[in-house]
Each structure stands twice: as C-alpha cells, then as structure tokens.
C-alpha cells in the first residue's frame, strides 16, 4: 500500500518567475534609501515602467533589464557610483527568496551552494546562472545573467554583497572571502570603500563575477543546519521546479490557490504574475477552453465543500478564505453552485 504524505501542498505558494522575469525583491529598502535623499522611489520605478507595488511586494515580477536600469539611474541621480553596494548593505540574502532558507539549513557549505545553483533560477531569477568552480586551494562562487543588460555595474555590486552575506551565513561568522572579481568598471578612487565593504581584495573589470574562498570550506558544516527544514523545503522547491513545465491552466490555478485568501485575486494580477498581458492570458485560456472567472469559481467551490465537510472553520472564516468580503456573498454563491445553503450542506455532510 502506498504511503500517504505527512502533509502536502497542491501547488507552489506563489507563481515562480519565468524566463525574462526576476522577483522585485532586489528593490527591498529602495524606498527608504530614496527618502533619505529627499526623493520618492515611486517616481523612480514609474520612470522605468514599473508599478509602485514593486517597492513593497517582493513577489512582484519585473524584467532583469528594469532592475539594472533602476539601479543605474539611482547611481546617477544620487551621485553615488557604488549605489548597488550601498543598497545591498541594507538588505539581507532573503532577497533571493526561500532558497536562502534552504542554503542556511543545508548540512555543509557545498550542499548549500548546490541548493543555490539548483533553485535560484527557479524561485528568483531564471536567467541567472550560478556556478561553483573548484581549484586545488580556492573555490569560486560565480554568477552571470544570460542576457546582455548593457551597463549593469550597480546590479553586480548588489549581487556581490548579497552573495558574500549568504556565504557568511553558510560558512559562519569567521568566513572571509579570498577575493571578489567583478565585471564592473570600478573607479580606482572607489576601490578602497568597495574592498572594505566586501572584506577582501576586489579584482575589477574581470571576465566573470565571483566570490572566492578557501576550497576546504566546502565541506565545513553550516552552523544553522536543520535536517528537517532542509528536507521539507528542498522537496517543496523540487516540486516548484517541476511545476515550471505546467500548462497555462495549471499556472493560473496555482496563482488562484496562492492569492484567493488575500483578496487580491484578479486576472490583471494573474497576467502580471504569468508575464503576459490580460488579453494574451485570456486568449491562451480560451485556446484551452477555459476562462479565468470559471477557474476562480471552481476553486472556490472545491474549497468551500472541503471546509464545510471538515467543520474546522466558521462560515465567516470560510468566506474570508475564499476571498469574499462577507458571509452573505459566500452564501449566495454557494447556493448557486450546489442548490443548498452552506448550513444545509454542512448538516448533510455530517
């Protein structure tokens, strides 16, 4: 007899980014930094075709080019040639999403880096490639973006600091990079501050971006290793990776599951999350014989039947979980679906 899972999720908690997208978490703290210069970050991102919510919703999806352009623009208007570095000093590695928690729970530094390689493109930046290069004495954590973004020095400064912070989390407080190489065109006058912030020598104008460290650290235990979290989160992220090949209906249903209770479930938001216009989303669904509103209604009905049968939630709580503002709206909808009131269905289910 096949064993049942101890627990399960019926889909990703949020839609993973697709090619040409990256999570807006890279903008974490930008509003506060801009305010310190007397500027409104909403106008800065709007200038680059972004909605204000990218400043507060790390799960919003934007183009990598927009991230690079915003950071370069900030560097110019704030007269700060190391803006990406300074922004990243206010951030933590959680910018990379839940893969950071997986890295911190890994048994060894090598396993943690393997997680970063496998899952950073899945949950944060599909166009970013992470590579581990091992030499006799030194290893390098290398990253590159598989797109020509033009000038993106500030994004590389940001990535360097975040990767050093993540390596410190995995390697322990004593972790010290051997050097950092950057493709950025750093001015000689800015080099002392850059090296002081990263805690090591910096090789500018390099062919690759990397953080180098003693190779023996790869087999060092991670101080925050957690076998349970490592297995659970690793299993979840593997399922998310598999879900990237899902059909458009599967992806829309994943979005509905993750957003219904928040009250923000809309076709406009779903289109943004799936990286297409509303019209394109509607057309792709129509080609599969589906409509967004029908998928929402079907999911609400399934959830309602399940919650009513389980008897764990009140009718108000169920209405809230389904994204209804009040119980009466839920009651009318349920009567339309089943011909019964929620109370009648719950009584019959018993």
N, C-alpha and C positions, 0 to 999 in steps of 0.2 A: 504494500500500500504506500502510495506516495505521501511523503510528509508535507503538511501544510506549513507555510511560512509563519514564523513567530509574529511578524507584522508585515504589512506591505503598503506600498503607495501605488495608486492606479495611474501614475504618470509623474513627470517632473513637476516640482513645486513651482517652477517658472519656466517659460519657454527659453531654451538655450539659444544664444546668438547663432546666426548663420553666417556664411561667407560674406564679407563686406560689412560686418557689424562688429561692434565691441560694446560691452556694458559701459554705461555712463559713470561708473564708479571712479573712473580716472579724474572726474571733476570734484571729488569729495573735498570739501574745505575751500573750494574756489570762491564761493560767495563771501566767506569771512575774510579771505585774503584781499579780494577786490574792495570790500568795505573799508579795510584798513588804509587803502589808497584813495578813499572817497569816491569809489566807482560802484556801480550796480552791475553785478555779474549777469543779471537777466538780459541787459542790453548787449553784453559781450557775446553771450551764446546766441542771442537772436540774430546778431550780425552774421553769424555763420550758419543760419538756417535751423537753429535748434530751439525747442520749446523750453520755457523756464523750468519745467519739472525735471530736466536732466540734472539740475543742481541739487535736487533733494531725493530723487529716485534712482538709486544705483543700478536698478534692474532695467532702466530705460536703455534702449539700443540706439546707438549712433554709429556713424561711419568712422573708421580709423582716421581718415583724412580730416574729419571735423575736429577730432581730438588734437591732432597735430597742429592744425591751423589755429585753434583757440589758444593753445599754449604758446605758439609763436607770436600771436597777436598780443597776448598778455605780456610777453617778454618785451615787446616793442613799446606798448603804451605805458608800462610801468618802469621802463628804462632799467630792466633787470635781466642781464644776459644769462643768469642762472635761475630763471623763474621756475622751470620744471623741477630743479633740485629743491628750491625753497618751498614750493608747494608740497613736494613729497615728504619734507621733514615734518609736516603737519598731519601726514597720513600714516596709515599702518598697512601691512601687507594684505589686510582684508579687502583692499581694493580689487584683488584678484578673485574675490568670491569665495565660495565654500571650499575650493581646492586648497586654500591656505590652512583651513582647519584640518584637512586630511594630511597635509605635509607635516603639520605640528604633531599629529598623532602617530606618525609613522615610527617604526621601530628603530630605523637607522637613517642617517643623513642620505645615504644612497637611495633608500626606499622613498624618502620624502621627495627627493629630486625626480625620481621616476614618476611619482604622482603628478608633479608639476608638468613634466614633459607630456604625460598622457592626457591630463584633464584640463590644463589651462586653455588649450584650444577648444575644449568642449563647453566650458562654463563661462569663459570671459572673452577670449579673442581668437576666433577660429583661424585668422590669418597670421597669427603669431606662432612661430616655431621655436621651441626650446630644445637645446642640445647639450648633452654632457660630454665633454672632451677630457679623456684621462691620459695623463702623461706619467712618467716614472715618479716624479716628485710633486707635480702640480696638476690639479684638475681645473677645468673652466666650465662654468655655467654660462652658456651662450644663448642669446636671443636675437631673433630677426623677424621682421614683418615682411611677408611675401607680397608686398605691394610697393611701388615707388611712391612715397609720400612727399617727395621733394625735401625741402628743409624741415627736419623734424628733430633738431638738436634738443629742444626742451622735453620732448617725449622720451628721448633716450636718457636725459638726466633723471627724469622721474623714474623710469624703469630701473636705472642703476641703483638708485637709493632704495626703492622698494625691494629689489632682489637682494641687496645687502641686508636689509632688515629681515627678510624671510630667511636668509642663510643664518643670521644671528639667532633667530627663533629656533631653527633646527640644530645649529651647532652649539648653542649655549652661549652664555654671556662672554665667554672667552674667545668666541670666534673672531678672527681677524683676517680680512681678505689679503691675499698676497699682492694683488694689484687689480685694477679695473681698467679695461680697454673700452674705448668709446669711439664710434664713428663721428661724433660731434666735432665741430670746428671750434674748439675752445680757445679763447684768447689767453695768451700767457699770463696776463695780469689777473685772470680769474682762476688760474690753476691752483694757487695755494688754498683758496676757500673750498674749491671742489675736492681737493685731496683731504683737507681737514674734515669735511663733512662725511666723506666715504671711508675715512680712516685708513687710507693706503695711497700708494702711488697710482697715478692715472696716466694711461697711455692714450693721448688724443689722436684724432684722425686715423684711427685704426681701421682695418678691414672688417672687423666684427666688434659687436658689443658683448662683453663678458665680464664675469666676476671670477677671479682666480683664487684658489685656496689650496693648502696642502692636501695631497691626494689621500693621505691616511685618514682624514676627517670623514671620508665617505662611509667608513664602517663604524663610525662613532655612534653610540646610542643617542637618540633625540631625548632631551630632558623631559619633554611633555608627552612622551609616547603613551598611547592609550589603545590597547589592542581592540577593545570593543568598538570605540569610535572609528578606528582605522578600518575595521571590517564592515561596519554598517555604512559609513559614509563612502567607502570605496565601492561597495556594492551598489549604492544609490547612483554614484557618478558613472559607473559602468552601464547602468540601465539608461541614464541620460544620454550617454554616448550612443547607445543602440537606438535610442528614440529619434536621433537626427535623420534617420532614413525613413521616418514615418510619412504617411500620406498627409495631404493638406487637411483632411478631416481629422486625422489623429492629432495634428499640431493644434488645430483650433480647439478641439476638445480638451487638450492639455491646458491651453490658455483658460478656457472656461472653468475648469476644475480649480485652477490656482487663483482666479480673480473674482469668482462669484460672491463669496462671502464679504469681500472688501467693498462691494457696492460700486466698483469701477469697471464692471464687465460691460464692454461696448465693442461694437465692430470697429470703431475708429482706433481704439486702443489695441485691439487684436491685430489689426492691419499693421500698426506700428511695430508690434512685437514680432510679427512674422516677416517684416522687412518688405512690405508691399503697400500699394495704395488700396483704399477701400474698394475701388472699382475692380482692381485686379483680384483682390481676395474674393469678392462676390462672384466674379467670373469663374475663378478656379473652383469654388464650391459648387457653382451651378453645373460645371462640367462633370462633377461627381454626383449630381442630383441632390444637392444639399443646400440649405440656407442657414445663415448664422443664427437667426432667431429661432429656427426649429431645433438646432443643436442645443441652444440655451434652454429651451423649454423641455427638451427630452432629458437633459441632465438634471434640471430642477425636479422633474417628476420622479426620476430614479432616486435622487437623494431624499425627496420627501417621503416616498414609500418606505425607504430603508430606515429613516429616523423615526417615523411613526411606529413601525413594527418593533424597533428596538426599545422604545419607551424611555429613552435616557434623557431626552430633551423636551422642554415645554414647547407649546405651539409658537410662542413668541420667539424662542431660541431657534426653532426650525426656520421660521420666517426670516430671521436675521441671517442664518447660514445660507439661505437661498437668495439673499440679496434683495428681499422685499422690505420696504420701509415700515410696513405694519402688517399685523396678522390678518386683517380683513382682506388685503390684496392677495395674500397667500391662500386664504380660504376660497376666494372666488376662483383663483387659478386651479386649485386642486379639485374643486367641484367640476370645472370644465374638463380636466383630464380624466377623471375617474367616475364622475356622476355621484360622488359621495363627498361629504364634508370631511375634513381631517379627523374630527372627533369620531365620526362613524367608521372611517377606515381603521383607526386605531382600535376601536372596540371590536370590529370584526377580525382584526389581525390577532387578537388575543385568543 
